Amino acid sequence: MTRQLVVTEGKDRGRTLPLPEEGTLVLGRDGSPNTRLNDLAVSRRHCEVRVENGRVVLADCNSTGGTFVNDQAVTTKELDQATSSGWATRPCDWMMTTSP
């Protein structure tokens, strides 16, 4: 199963980031060129997406703007079919897609 994040709003709209089979993807303005976001309203180290034993967990990294799932601020949240269609690292909005 291949999972990826798709930016649906903000300066990086349309960009896709593949998720690792296992491990952590750090999102923010600081980071590798593969995960760096280009919006100054996003914190340098905004949030992490961890893939552990097939689960996808979103964790805020004490960002200034916060991380939201279904318009609720979260510090840590497992992403599943119900939440994968929309979450935000203000001002970027994301969705997670899965393909076989």
C-alpha positions as CSV (number, residue, x, y, z in Angstrom):
1,M,0.0,0.0,0.0
2,T,1.4,3.4,-1.0
3,R,0.4,6.5,1.0
4,Q,1.1,10.0,0.2
5,L,0.2,13.5,1.5
6,V,-1.3,16.0,-0.9
7,V,-1.3,19.7,-0.1
8,T,-4.8,21.0,-1.0
9,E,-4.5,24.7,0.1
10,G,-1.7,27.2,0.6
11,K,1.5,28.1,-1.3
12,D,2.4,24.4,-1.9
13,R,-1.0,23.4,-3.3
14,G,-0.8,20.3,-5.5
15,R,2.4,19.1,-4.0
16,T,2.6,15.4,-3.0
17,L,4.9,13.9,-0.4
18,P,5.2,10.1,-0.3
19,L,5.0,8.6,3.2
20,P,7.6,6.0,4.2
21,E,6.5,2.4,4.9
22,E,7.9,3.0,8.4
23,G,9.4,6.0,9.9
24,T,8.9,9.8,10.4
25,L,8.3,12.6,7.9
26,V,8.9,16.0,9.4
27,L,7.0,18.9,7.8
28,G,7.9,22.6,8.1
29,R,10.1,25.3,6.6
30,D,13.3,23.7,8.0
31,G,14.1,20.3,6.6
32,S,15.1,18.4,3.6
33,P,14.2,19.8,0.2
34,N,11.7,16.9,-0.1
35,T,9.6,17.9,2.9
36,R,10.3,21.7,3.2
37,L,7.2,23.8,2.9
38,N,7.4,27.3,1.3
39,D,4.8,29.2,3.4
40,L,6.2,31.6,6.0
41,A,3.2,31.0,8.2
42,V,4.2,27.4,8.7
43,S,6.7,26.8,11.6
44,R,10.2,25.7,10.8
45,R,9.4,22.3,12.4
46,H,5.7,22.3,12.3
47,C,4.6,18.7,12.6
48,E,5.6,15.1,12.1
49,V,3.8,12.3,10.4
50,R,4.9,8.9,11.8
51,V,4.2,5.6,10.2
52,E,4.3,2.8,12.8
53,N,3.1,-0.8,12.2
54,G,0.8,0.4,9.5
55,R,-0.7,3.2,11.5
56,V,-0.3,6.9,10.5
57,V,0.1,9.3,13.5
58,L,0.2,13.1,13.2
59,A,2.0,15.0,15.9
60,D,2.3,18.8,16.3
61,C,5.9,20.0,17.1
62,N,4.8,22.9,19.3
63,S,4.1,24.9,16.2
64,T,3.0,28.5,16.4
65,G,-0.1,28.1,14.2
66,G,-1.1,24.7,15.5
67,T,-2.1,21.5,13.8
68,F,-5.8,20.6,13.2
69,V,-7.8,17.6,12.3
70,N,-11.5,18.2,11.4
71,D,-11.1,21.8,12.7
72,Q,-10.0,20.6,16.1
73,A,-6.5,21.5,17.4
74,V,-4.5,18.3,18.1
75,T,-1.1,17.5,19.6
76,T,-1.2,13.9,18.5
77,K,-3.8,12.1,16.3
78,E,-4.0,8.9,14.5
79,L,-5.1,9.5,10.9
80,D,-7.5,7.0,9.4
81,Q,-10.1,6.9,6.7
82,A,-12.3,9.4,8.6
83,T,-9.5,11.9,9.1
84,S,-7.4,11.4,6.1
85,S,-9.5,13.6,3.9
86,G,-8.6,16.8,5.7
87,W,-6.2,18.1,8.2
88,A,-4.2,21.3,8.4
89,T,-0.9,22.8,9.4
90,R,-2.3,26.3,9.2
91,P,-2.3,27.8,6.5
92,C,-1.7,24.6,4.5
93,D,-4.5,22.0,4.2
94,W,-3.7,18.4,3.5
95,M,-5.2,15.1,2.6
96,M,-3.8,11.6,2.7
97,T,-4.4,9.3,-0.2
98,T,-3.8,5.6,-0.4
99,S,-3.3,3.3,-3.4
100,P,-2.8,-0.4,-3.6
